[in-house]
Structure formats: structure tokens, C-alpha cells
Amino acid sequence: MLELRPTCEHCNKPLPPSSTEAMICSFECTFCHDCAAGVFGNACPNCGGGFAPRPVRPANNWKGDNFLGKYPASTVVKHRPADLASHALLLERLDKIAPEKR
């Protein structure tokens, strides 16, 4: 189950469970859309993978107790701004390699 981390790991922007701006990699590294697309060029600074929109967990119990009330979002902030110089080197290595082929 996704943690639904509360903030962007780079800029610390709030990303509540209902946010449509939250982007994640396959390891659940969580960034706002501006950082994922703009700062990181769709390459996770932690693993090099691409990003996808983070799903929104239903706030209401529509079916089978699968909702925020039973499975709340994480409150643990993982604010660890990326080293942009290191990330630039990673982007050079990943140049012209589509995220699904990394």
C-alpha cells in the first residue's frame, strides 16, 4: 500500500492525500510536479527511474473499508533536497533513455 508521503522530498511543498500534484517513482520517492518535471527532468534523483502521478486514496468508504479513514496517509516527512550537481551528472547518463527503458 502506498505511504502517501506528506511533502515533496526536495522542496518540502505540502502534498496532502488529495493532491493531484504529487509524483512518485517505483520506490515511492515523492516529489511535487514542479520538482519532478522541472528540476529533475523526469528522473528520480534517488534511483534514476521516471515519475508517475501518485493516485489519490478515496476519502470516503465507497467499498470494503478501502479509504483514508482506515488506511491513513503517512505523516513522516522525508525532506532530503537533492544535490543538483550530482543530479545533472545523472541526467547526462540517462540522456535519450526513456524512463521505461532505464
C-alpha positions in Angstrom: 0.0 0.0 0.0 1.3 3.4 -0.9 2.5 5.6 2.0 1.1 8.8 0.5 4.0 10.9 1.9 3.0 14.3 3.0 5.5 16.6 1.3 7.9 16.9 -1.7 11.2 15.4 -0.7 13.1 18.2 -2.5 11.2 21.5 -1.8 9.1 20.3 1.1 5.9 21.5 -0.5 2.8 20.0 1.2 1.3 17.1 -0.8 -1.9 16.1 1.1 -3.5 12.8 0.2 -5.9 14.5 -2.3 -3.1 16.3 -4.2 -3.0 15.8 -7.9 0.5 17.4 -8.0 2.2 14.5 -6.2 4.5 12.4 -8.4 6.2 9.2 -7.4 8.8 6.8 -8.7 8.5 3.0 -8.3 10.2 3.2 -4.9 7.6 5.8 -3.8 10.1 8.7 -3.7 7.6 11.6 -3.7 8.0 15.0 -5.3 5.7 17.8 -6.4 5.1 18.1 -10.2 7.3 21.2 -10.4 10.3 19.4 -9.0 9.7 16.0 -10.8 9.3 17.6 -14.2 11.2 20.8 -14.0 14.1 20.4 -11.6 14.7 16.7 -12.1 13.7 16.2 -15.8 11.5 13.1 -15.0 14.5 11.3 -13.5 14.2 10.4 -9.8 17.3 11.8 -8.0 17.4 8.7 -5.8 17.1 5.9 -8.3 17.1 7.3 -11.8 13.6 6.0 -12.6 10.8 8.0 -14.1 7.8 9.5 -12.3 4.1 8.8 -12.5 1.2 10.7 -10.9 0.5 9.4 -7.4 -3.0 8.0 -7.1 -5.5 9.7 -4.7 -6.8 7.4 -2.0 -10.5 7.8 -1.5 -11.6 9.9 1.4 -14.9 8.1 1.7 -15.6 4.5 2.4 -17.1 3.6 -1.0 -16.3 -0.1 -0.8 -14.7 -2.6 1.6 -13.2 -0.1 4.0 -10.6 0.9 1.4 -10.3 4.6 2.3 -8.2 7.1 4.2 -10.1 6.6 7.4 -8.9 3.0 7.6 -5.6 3.5 5.8 -4.3 7.0 6.6 -1.6 8.8 4.7 1.9 8.9 6.2 2.8 11.8 8.4 6.5 11.2 8.2 8.2 13.9 6.3 11.2 12.9 4.2 12.7 16.2 3.3 16.0 15.5 1.7 16.8 18.0 -1.0 18.7 16.5 -3.9 22.3 17.5 -4.8 21.6 19.3 -8.1 25.2 18.9 -9.4 25.0 15.2 -8.9 21.6 15.1 -10.5 23.0 16.9 -13.6 25.6 14.1 -14.0 22.8 11.5 -13.6 20.7 13.3 -16.3 23.8 13.2 -18.6 24.0 9.4 -18.2 20.3 9.0 -18.8 20.1 11.3 -21.8 17.9 9.8 -24.5 16.9 6.8 -22.4 13.2 6.6 -21.9 12.1 6.0 -18.3 10.6 2.7 -19.2 13.9 1.5 -20.6 16.2 2.6 -17.8 
